[in-house]
């Protein structure tokens, strides 16, 4: 019996959900080396890699391809869970032996929705080799509002949750290590004795469950994160707390070919399926030889000016490696550490999933 003790650094299994146009896919596009399983076809304005899928069979084939073949992706984003569920429902109806079944409700007594939940369970199991390979797996979902009536209370209240079947919601919630709820932040102030809504364009990322929304995480995140956009570049700014978690837990971007079989369980001792922790990407960035001439700090910073366009990810990595402290920028790192990047810039970009 092979017993493994202690904490393990594993890739993230997460859910990002919220109202329409709240920036769910945009946030996912900033995660390390993402590829989208594009079901909703809503990423046309994002500079991302995608695998377009029209059927549940194509989704399964895309997952298997990402698990088995050689590629540079470190995060797979399924966009979106509610559109995927529509594919699931369609496939179940098409496979029904009774040709009079044209709706999932036609199976009767909730049997159709049980089949939906079983298919969801199979898809989550199918994604396991992606995690073993070192890839983050992220589901995007729209939100819906439902009324919750608690026992012993006269009045219910409204609550945000993922827009998937009630039988599938707890399955996804139990599977995920991180559930992030994105919503617009509205300030209400009093003007001349009457409430007035101010702004309403700012966004927040909520990480902890409360009566208003489903959320949660196993990483000790603050309850609320600012979600800002770079207006000049038109791209979101990944909060440094999320950047640190994903950079530490993503597998090496040039991933090993996974020796996994979908019909035969992978044995715990199958070391080939385990990717080195991305918390130590600097292992592939060797220090320069002792006799190599060292450029001055100003010269190094000038030559590394390209880091500025990915500074959030870069500085999150440097904070994690203790190259800098809170409040410092990448330019405050030591000359020796910056010189490591200068000597092997391609390795550094690959490790962090950024472009030079």
C-alpha positions in Angstrom: 0.0 0.0 0.0 1.5 3.3 -1.1 0.6 6.0 1.6 1.2 9.6 0.7 1.4 12.1 3.6 1.4 15.8 3.9 0.1 18.7 1.8 0.2 18.4 -2.0 0.4 21.2 -4.5 -2.3 20.4 -7.0 -3.7 22.4 -10.0 -6.9 24.4 -9.5 -10.4 23.0 -10.1 -12.6 26.0 -10.2 -15.8 27.7 -11.2 -16.2 31.3 -12.3 -19.8 32.5 -12.6 -21.9 35.7 -12.6 -24.3 37.7 -14.7 -24.0 38.4 -18.4 -21.1 40.6 -19.5 -19.6 40.6 -16.0 -16.1 39.6 -17.3 -16.1 35.8 -16.6 -14.4 34.7 -19.7 -12.1 37.7 -19.7 -10.9 36.8 -16.2 -10.3 33.2 -17.3 -8.3 34.4 -20.3 -5.7 35.9 -17.9 -5.0 32.5 -16.2 -1.8 30.7 -17.1 -1.7 29.5 -20.7 -5.4 29.0 -21.2 -7.2 27.1 -23.9 -11.0 27.4 -24.2 -13.4 24.5 -24.9 -15.6 27.0 -26.7 -19.2 25.8 -26.4 -20.9 29.2 -26.2 -18.8 30.8 -28.9 -18.6 34.0 -26.9 -14.8 34.5 -26.9 -14.5 36.1 -30.4 -13.2 39.3 -28.9 -10.6 37.6 -26.7 -7.1 36.8 -27.9 -7.2 33.1 -26.7 -6.7 29.6 -28.1 -9.9 27.7 -28.4 -11.4 24.3 -29.3 -14.8 25.0 -30.8 -17.4 22.3 -29.9 -20.9 21.7 -31.2 -21.8 18.4 -29.5 -21.1 16.6 -26.2 -19.0 14.1 -28.2 -16.7 16.9 -29.4 -16.4 18.2 -25.8 -15.3 14.7 -24.6 -12.8 14.4 -27.5 -11.4 17.8 -26.7 -10.8 16.8 -23.1 -9.2 13.5 -24.1 -6.9 15.3 -26.6 -5.8 17.8 -24.0 -5.1 15.0 -21.6 -3.1 12.8 -24.0 -1.3 15.0 -26.5 1.7 17.3 -26.2 0.8 21.0 -26.0 1.7 24.2 -24.2 -1.6 24.8 -22.4 -1.7 24.9 -18.6 -5.4 25.8 -18.0 -8.5 24.4 -19.8 -11.6 26.6 -19.6 -15.0 25.1 -20.3 -17.2 28.0 -21.5 -19.8 27.6 -20.5 -21.3 25.1 -18.1 -24.9 26.0 -18.8 -24.5 25.7 -22.5 -22.7 22.4 -22.0 -25.8 21.3 -20.0 -28.0 22.1 -23.0 -25.8 19.8 -25.1 -26.1 17.1 -22.4 -29.9 17.4 -22.4 -30.0 17.3 -26.3 -27.8 14.1 -26.3 -30.0 12.4 -23.7 -33.2 13.1 -25.7 -31.6 12.0 -29.0 -30.6 8.7 -27.4 -34.0 8.0 -25.9 -35.6 4.8 -27.3 -39.0 6.3 -27.0 -39.3 8.7 -30.0 -42.2 10.6 -28.3 -39.7 12.0 -25.8 -38.9 15.5 -27.0 -38.2 17.1 -23.6 -36.1 16.1 -20.6 -39.3 16.3 -18.6 -40.9 13.6 -20.8 -38.9 10.9 -19.0 -41.2 11.5 -16.0 -40.7 11.7 -12.2 -37.3 13.5 -12.5 -35.7 10.6 -14.3 -34.5 12.9 -17.1 -32.7 15.2 -14.7 -31.2 12.2 -13.0 -29.7 11.2 -16.3 -28.3 14.8 -16.7 -26.7 14.6 -13.3 -25.1 11.2 -14.2 -23.7 12.7 -17.4 -22.3 15.6 -15.4 -20.6 13.1 -13.0 -19.0 11.3 -16.0 -17.7 14.6 -17.4 -16.1 15.6 -14.1 -14.5 12.1 -13.9 -13.3 12.5 -17.5 -11.5 15.7 -16.5 -9.4 14.0 -13.8 -6.5 13.2 -16.1 -6.2 16.9 -16.9 -5.6 17.6 -13.2 -3.2 14.7 -12.9 -1.3 16.1 -15.8 -1.0 19.5 -14.0 -3.7 21.5 -15.8 -6.1 23.8 -14.1 -9.7 23.0 -15.0 -12.1 26.0 -14.9 -15.9 26.0 -15.7 -17.5 29.3 -16.7 -21.2 29.6 -15.9 -23.9 32.3 -16.0 -25.8 33.0 -12.8 -29.4 32.9 -11.9 -31.4 34.2 -8.9 -33.6 31.9 -6.9 -35.7 32.5 -3.8 -34.6 30.6 -0.7 -37.2 29.8 2.0 -35.5 28.8 5.2 -37.4 26.7 7.8 -38.9 28.7 10.6 -38.7 32.0 8.6 -41.8 33.8 7.3 -40.1 35.4 4.3 -37.7 34.1 1.7 -34.7 35.9 0.2 -33.0 36.0 -3.2 -29.7 34.1 -3.8 -27.3 33.8 -6.7 -26.3 30.4 -7.9 -24.9 28.7 -11.0 -27.3 28.4 -13.9 -27.3 24.6 -14.1 -29.7 21.9 -13.1 -30.4 21.7 -9.3 -29.2 18.0 -9.5 -25.9 19.1 -11.0 -25.2 22.2 -8.9 -24.0 20.2 -5.8 -21.9 17.9 -7.9 -20.0 20.9 -9.4 -19.8 22.6 -6.0 -18.3 19.5 -4.3 -15.8 19.0 -7.2 -14.5 22.6 -7.2 -11.7 23.8 -5.0 -12.6 27.4 -5.9 -16.0 29.0 -6.7 -15.7 32.7 -7.7 -18.8 34.8 -8.1 -18.3 38.0 -10.2 -20.8 40.8 -10.0 -21.1 44.5 -10.5 -20.6 46.6 -7.4 -23.2 49.2 -6.7 -22.9 52.0 -4.2 -26.1 53.5 -2.7 -25.8 56.9 -1.1 -28.3 59.4 0.2 -29.0 62.6 -1.8 -31.4 65.0 -0.3 -32.9 62.4 1.9 -33.4 59.9 -0.9 -31.3 56.8 -1.8 -29.3 57.2 -5.1 -27.3 54.5 -6.9 -23.8 55.6 -7.7 -21.4 54.1 -10.3 -22.5 50.5 -10.8 -19.7 49.8 -13.3 -17.1 48.5 -10.9 -16.8 44.8 -10.5 -16.0 42.6 -7.5 -14.9 38.9 -7.2 -16.5 37.2 -4.2 -14.8 34.1 -2.8 -16.7 33.1 0.3 -20.3 31.7 0.7 -23.0 34.0 2.1 -26.7 34.3 2.0 -26.6 36.3 -1.2 -24.4 34.1 -3.4 -22.6 30.7 -3.6 -18.9 31.0 -3.4 -16.0 29.3 -1.6 -12.3 28.4 -1.8 -9.7 26.2 -0.1 -6.9 28.8 -0.5 -7.6 31.3 2.2 -8.5 34.1 -0.2 -10.0 37.4 1.1 -13.8 37.4 1.0 -13.8 40.1 -1.7 -11.3 41.0 -4.5 -11.2 44.0 -6.7 -11.7 43.2 -10.4 -10.2 46.0 -12.5 -9.7 46.5 -16.2 -6.8 48.2 -18.0 -8.9 50.7 -19.9 -6.0 51.6 -22.3 -5.4 47.9 -23.3 -9.0 46.8 -22.8 -7.9 43.7 -20.8 -8.7 42.7 -17.2 -6.2 42.8 -14.5 -5.9 39.5 -12.7 -5.9 40.1 -8.9 -2.5 39.4 -7.5 -4.0 36.9 -5.0 -5.4 34.8 -7.8 -2.2 35.1 -9.9 -0.2 33.8 -7.0 -2.4 30.8 -6.5 -2.6 29.8 -10.2 1.1 30.4 -10.9 2.0 28.2 -7.9 -0.3 25.4 -8.9 -0.1 25.2 -12.6 1.9 22.5 -14.2 4.9 23.2 -16.4 3.4 24.8 -19.6 5.3 22.4 -21.9 3.5 19.4 -20.4 4.6 15.8 -20.5 2.5 13.4 -22.6 0.1 11.9 -20.1 0.2 8.1 -19.8 -3.4 7.8 -18.8 -6.1 5.4 -19.9 -9.8 6.2 -19.7 -10.8 2.6 -19.2 -8.0 1.5 -16.9 -7.4 3.5 -13.6 -4.0 5.1 -13.3 -2.1 3.6 -10.4 -0.8 5.9 -7.7 2.8 5.0 -8.5 2.5 6.1 -12.1 4.9 9.0 -11.7 4.8 9.9 -15.4 1.4 11.5 -14.9 2.7 13.9 -12.2 4.0 17.2 -13.4 6.6 19.1 -11.3 5.1 21.8 -9.1 4.8 25.2 -10.9 5.6 26.7 -7.5 9.2 26.1 -8.5 9.4 27.3 -12.2 12.7 28.9 -11.5 14.4 25.4 -11.4 14.5 25.6 -15.2 16.1 29.0 -15.1 19.8 28.5 -14.3 21.9 31.1 -12.7 24.6 32.5 -15.0 28.2 31.1 -14.8 30.3 32.7 -12.1 32.8 33.9 -14.6 30.1 35.5 -16.9 30.2 39.3 -16.8 27.3 40.8 -15.0 25.5 43.8 -16.5 24.5 46.6 -14.2 21.1 46.7 -12.6 19.9 49.6 -14.9 21.0 47.7 -18.0 19.1 44.6 -16.9 15.9 46.6 -16.2 16.2 48.3 -19.6 16.5 44.9 -21.3 13.6 43.5 -19.3 11.2 46.3 -20.1 8.9 43.8 -21.8 8.0 42.4 -18.3 6.0 45.5 -17.7 3.1 44.4 -19.9 2.7 41.2 -17.8 3.7 42.9 -14.5 0.7 41.5 -12.5 1.6 37.9 -13.2 5.4 38.6 -13.0 5.1 40.4 -9.6 2.8 37.7 -8.2 5.5 35.1 -9.1 8.2 37.3 -7.6 6.2 37.8 -4.4 5.7 34.0 -4.2 9.5 33.4 -4.6 10.3 36.2 -2.1 12.2 38.1 -4.7 10.2 41.2 -3.8 8.0 42.2 -0.9 4.4 43.7 -0.9 4.4 47.2 -2.4 7.5 46.6 -4.5 7.6 46.1 -8.3 9.5 43.7 -10.5 12.2 46.4 -10.9 12.9 46.1 -7.2 14.1 42.5 -7.5 17.9 41.9 -7.1 20.2 42.1 -10.0 21.1 38.4 -9.7 17.4 37.3 -9.8 16.7 39.7 -12.7 19.7 38.4 -14.5 18.3 34.9 -14.3 15.4 36.0 -16.4 17.7 37.9 -18.8 19.8 34.8 -19.4 16.8 32.6 -20.2 13.8 34.8 -21.1 12.0 32.1 -23.1 12.1 29.7 -20.2 10.8 32.4 -17.9 7.9 33.2 -20.2 7.0 29.6 -20.7 7.0 29.0 -16.9 4.6 31.9 -16.3 2.6 31.5 -19.4 3.3 35.0 -20.7 4.6 36.5 -23.9 7.8 38.5 -24.4 
